[in-house]
């Protein structure tokens, strides 16, 4: 299971461009907690352009428990 601290920490959308792009239609927030980030990523998995995801954002996704495509 995911680390509770990771899931309750606030993350700046500006640090994760793919997440920011996915979230822009649904929120005006500049920070989201790990649970919200995970939900957004999971809801958009089929639409994610994996070539656009940086190594650091892939690591972030992995820390949230998202299955990262190679």
C-alpha positions as a printed NumPy array, in Angstrom:
array([[  0.   ,   0.   ,   0.   ],
       [  1.063,   3.597,  -0.461],
       [  2.798,   5.55 ,   2.256],
       [  0.175,   7.642,   4.101],
       [  2.581,  10.575,   4.279],
       [  2.929,  10.532,   0.489],
       [ -0.819,  10.466,   0.028],
       [ -1.46 ,  13.394,   2.408],
       [  1.382,  15.646,   1.271],
       [  0.541,  18.601,  -0.97 ],
       [  2.285,  18.667,  -4.36 ],
       [  2.698,  21.685,  -6.644],
       [  1.108,  21.048, -10.022],
       [  3.784,  23.225, -11.644],
       [  6.347,  20.553, -10.72 ],
       [  4.485,  17.882, -12.721],
       [  3.526,  19.198, -16.187],
       [  1.538,  16.159, -17.304],
       [ -0.474,  16.179, -14.078],
       [ -1.035,  19.931, -14.412],
       [ -2.317,  19.451, -17.945],
       [ -4.654,  16.649, -16.892],
       [ -5.983,  18.649, -13.92 ],
       [ -6.472,  21.997, -15.626],
       [-10.072,  21.354, -16.642],
       [-11.14 ,  20.163, -13.212],
       [ -9.448,  22.44 , -10.706],
       [ -7.97 ,  25.878, -10.242],
       [ -5.801,  24.66 ,  -7.361],
       [ -2.04 ,  25.065,  -7.583],
       [ -1.403,  22.194,  -5.152],
       [ -3.109,  18.84 ,  -4.662],
       [ -2.6  ,  16.065,  -2.158],
       [ -1.292,  12.681,  -3.237],
       [ -4.76 ,  11.122,  -3.218],
       [ -6.078,  13.688,  -5.689],
       [ -2.977,  13.346,  -7.864],
       [ -3.372,   9.582,  -7.961],
       [ -7.046,   9.874,  -8.874],
       [ -6.296,  12.273, -11.739],
       [ -3.533,  10.072, -13.119],
       [ -5.646,   6.907, -12.841],
       [ -8.647,   8.513, -14.527],
       [ -6.432,   9.609, -17.426],
       [ -4.177,   6.544, -17.842],
       [ -5.438,   5.677, -21.344],
       [ -4.832,   9.269, -22.513],
       [ -1.366,   9.851, -21.073],
       [  1.363,  10.497, -23.638],
       [  4.118,   8.48 , -21.962],
       [  6.811,  10.123, -24.083],
       [  5.87 ,  13.467, -22.513],
       [  6.315,  12.185, -18.944],
       [  9.705,  13.116, -17.476],
       [ 11.741,  10.732, -15.353],
       [ 10.964,  12.739, -12.219],
       [  7.228,  12.694, -12.92 ],
       [  7.389,   8.935, -13.571],
       [  9.083,   8.523, -10.177],
       [  6.319,  10.623,  -8.6  ],
       [  3.644,   8.508, -10.265],
       [  5.373,   5.358,  -9.034],
       [  5.438,   6.754,  -5.466],
       [  1.653,   7.19 ,  -5.727],
       [  1.235,   3.566,  -6.771],
       [  0.55 ,   4.261, -10.439],
       [  1.753,   1.565, -12.817],
       [  4.241,   3.455, -14.973],
       [  4.592,   2.39 , -18.596],
       [  8.147,   1.845, -19.858]])
